[in-house]
Amino acid sequence: MSKPLFNEFESVSSKAWKQKIQVDLKGADYNEALIWKTNEGIDVKPFYHADEFESLPNTSNSKATEWKICQLINVTDDAKEANLKAIDAINRGAESLLFHMQSENISIYDLFQDIDLTKIPIEIKCDFLSESIIKKVNTVASSISKKPQINIQTDIIGHLAKTGNWYNNIKEDHLKFETIVKNTNQISIDLGLYQNAGATIIQQLAYGLAHVNEYLNHFENKGLSLSEIEVTFNTTVGSNYFFEISKLRAIRQIWAALASEYNINTNCKIIATPSKRNKTIYDYNVNMLRTTTECMSAILGGANTICNLAYDALYHKSNEFGDRISRNQLLVLKHESYFDKVNNPADGAYYIESLTEQLAEKALNLFKNIELNGGFLKQLKEGTIQRKIKESAAKEQADFNAEKLVLLGTNKHPNLADKMKNELEISPFLKIEKRKTLIEPILEKRLSEKLEINRLNKE
């Protein structure tokens, strides 16, 4: 063919498309019929067009071809048992490990035994604040491997937000945190807490940015170098498919904007896990569908590492079958659905580009407002953050109760013959402990809890 076929056709502007749609609506109001108004304050249009962009969007700073399948391993007192689970997970397809350490009295040597730390990145999350365990990890890892890939997740403000208390006190926690960061050059931020508590996407982004800014301000005021700092955002992913893709892309954009102000590394690492907020105990197999699409959002959004949530994680203790199914979901996405073949697959999609831009802009505006009013810690202590999240959560809960927000098999088309009372190995419901706290903790709560409690009481 001597000339391109499409040169023979005139391009159609967004204005012309809208005029055609209005004709086809036959008098119905365009805004009422076709504009979706979201809780994020973003009005979603029925179509997006190239002429709405002043310039071509920048290429995303992420590589979907390199995302890792991560396996969560809970480590109590038996390091050897955890090590065997880790090796089994690696042999079955895991490419990264997240060790959730619940005790300081752990043999790090036994935990890392026979794991190739140059090939298998290790994430370590502790339920305690300890400088000595960090030193042990670094010592053992260096003795096993010349270039170990170890990321130690320490987030003292995240612990305060979740529990209402510091590990020890504000001064001691910050001193220990400084030592840990000096030894690791790593800072970790828990965004998942805000999502699981019912925060909007814009709140998640803004609170995460204000959260990490507290650390950056602290180190800058202390005159400590941040030139080699690596920041990790641990985020959870909900079921709003395109918004969640855009959320992860927006994380990178707003972090780059903040990091450039400090003249530090503008790249960040994102570890994504499906949300618990929309998961259910009744018709629990639907959880597999939810987590699959959420993992897809995470991949397309540019997550570096994805740690899936087992379909039965709400009510069963960690078990081989649940872990295997959750890992296999990721293996299918990678090796059978080809979700690792294209870098930045969402780039250039007008809808996603527009969502990313709007989420980032609104999150930065909220972040600036938080900073103008004293910063994240001050607003946590005053209860402002908690109040805003509860307001958003209440609005989402009302939508669920009115069936505007549907969880199939729970508030829509439930299987009333489904019985769960004898299946609960662990409690899937929010527990409120009466104890003294410095601030009101941010509480994670699922949408379906009240409905499920009523059903359990009637079994």
TAFENVEN-V878060 format. One record per helix or strand of 3 or more residues. SS is the DSSP state (@ for helix, = for strand). FROM is the first residue (numbers start at 0). LEN is the number of residues. If there is no record, write none. Layout:
ss	from	len
SS	FROM	LEN
SS	FROM	LEN
This chain:
ss	from	len
@	4	4
@	13	11
@	29	5
@	49	3
@	63	3
=	67	8
@	78	13
=	95	6
@	107	5
=	120	6
@	130	14
=	149	4
@	155	8
@	169	15
=	185	5
@	191	6
@	200	21
=	229	8
@	240	22
=	268	6
@	285	16
=	304	3
@	319	16
@	349	23
@	375	7
@	383	18
@	420	3
@	448	10
